[in-house]
Amino acid sequence: MITYDDFKKVEMRVGKIRSVEVVEGSEKLLKLSVDFGEESPRQVISGIRKYVTDLEGIIGKQYAFVTNLEPRSIMGFESQAMIIAASSDEAIAFFDIPDIIPKGTMLK
């Protein structure tokens, strides 16, 4: 169990996916460019490749991300946030956020 104060430390924001690329040499990774309403988009490396068959289909979509994790190097790429999703062996579900909520909005 964690305390409420511990939970408040996790910063979750709405991010809009601007581009998606396959990470060569990996069967699991995608490189996302995500707009959080900041000066420039952040790079997010995520192990969601086997679930996302239509890469173009997620461009322009808004999802929930954890944005205050320390950056992490994954296969030579710096990941600057983490997408939030629920998954099983066969499927994945992202927390899809409609455009009426501006990118960068904090989740509560």
C-alpha positions as CSV (number, residue, x, y, z in Angstrom):
1,M,0.0,0.0,0.0
2,I,1.1,3.6,-0.7
3,T,-0.1,6.7,0.9
4,Y,-2.2,9.3,-0.8
5,D,0.8,11.6,-0.6
6,D,2.9,9.0,-2.5
7,F,0.2,8.8,-5.2
8,K,0.2,12.6,-5.6
9,K,3.8,12.4,-6.6
10,V,2.8,10.7,-9.9
11,E,2.2,13.3,-12.6
12,M,-0.2,12.1,-15.3
13,R,-1.0,14.2,-18.3
14,V,-2.9,14.1,-21.5
15,G,-0.5,13.7,-24.5
16,K,-1.3,13.8,-28.2
17,I,0.7,11.4,-30.4
18,R,2.3,13.3,-33.3
19,S,4.3,10.5,-34.9
20,V,5.1,6.8,-34.5
21,E,8.1,4.9,-35.7
22,V,9.1,1.3,-35.3
23,V,12.4,0.8,-33.4
24,E,14.6,-1.2,-35.7
25,G,16.1,-4.3,-34.1
26,S,13.2,-4.7,-31.6
27,E,10.0,-6.7,-31.9
28,K,8.3,-4.8,-29.0
29,L,9.2,-1.1,-29.2
30,L,7.7,1.9,-30.9
31,K,9.1,5.4,-30.7
32,L,6.4,8.0,-30.2
33,S,6.6,11.7,-30.5
34,V,4.1,13.1,-28.0
35,D,2.8,16.7,-27.6
36,F,2.0,17.7,-24.0
37,G,1.6,21.4,-24.9
38,E,5.2,22.1,-24.0
39,E,7.8,23.9,-26.1
40,S,8.6,20.7,-27.9
41,P,7.2,17.2,-28.1
42,R,8.7,14.4,-25.9
43,Q,10.0,11.1,-27.1
44,V,8.4,8.1,-25.6
45,I,9.7,4.6,-26.2
46,S,7.0,2.0,-25.5
47,G,6.8,-1.8,-25.7
48,I,3.4,-1.7,-27.4
49,R,4.4,-2.7,-31.0
50,K,2.8,-6.2,-31.0
51,Y,-0.6,-4.6,-30.1
52,V,-0.6,-1.6,-32.5
53,T,-1.0,-2.9,-36.0
54,D,-2.2,0.4,-37.5
55,L,0.6,2.9,-36.6
56,E,-1.1,5.7,-38.5
57,G,-4.3,5.0,-36.6
58,I,-2.9,6.3,-33.3
59,I,-1.4,9.5,-34.7
60,G,-3.5,12.4,-33.5
61,K,-5.0,10.4,-30.7
62,Q,-4.8,11.6,-27.1
63,Y,-3.9,9.2,-24.3
64,A,-2.8,9.3,-20.6
65,F,0.9,9.4,-19.8
66,V,3.0,9.5,-16.7
67,T,5.2,12.5,-17.3
68,N,7.4,12.9,-14.3
69,L,9.5,9.7,-14.5
70,E,13.2,10.1,-14.8
71,P,14.2,9.8,-18.5
72,R,15.4,6.2,-19.3
73,S,17.5,5.0,-22.1
74,I,15.9,2.1,-24.1
75,M,17.9,0.6,-27.0
76,G,19.8,3.9,-27.3
77,F,16.8,6.1,-27.3
78,E,15.8,8.3,-24.3
79,S,12.2,7.8,-23.2
80,Q,10.8,10.9,-21.5
81,A,7.3,9.6,-20.3
82,M,5.3,6.4,-20.1
83,I,2.0,5.7,-21.8
84,I,-0.7,4.2,-19.5
85,A,-2.4,1.1,-20.8
86,A,-4.1,-2.1,-19.7
87,S,-3.1,-5.2,-21.6
88,S,-3.6,-9.0,-21.8
89,D,-1.6,-11.4,-23.9
90,E,-3.9,-10.6,-26.9
91,A,-5.0,-7.0,-26.5
92,I,-4.3,-3.6,-25.2
93,A,-6.5,-0.6,-24.2
94,F,-5.2,2.9,-23.9
95,F,-6.9,5.6,-21.9
96,D,-8.3,7.4,-24.9
97,I,-9.0,11.1,-24.1
98,P,-11.2,13.1,-26.4
99,D,-10.0,16.4,-27.9
100,I,-12.4,18.4,-25.7
101,I,-9.7,18.0,-23.0
102,P,-6.5,20.0,-24.0
103,K,-3.2,18.2,-24.3
104,G,-1.1,18.7,-21.2
105,T,-4.1,18.6,-18.9
106,M,-3.3,16.9,-15.6
107,L,-5.3,13.8,-14.7
108,K,-6.9,13.8,-11.3
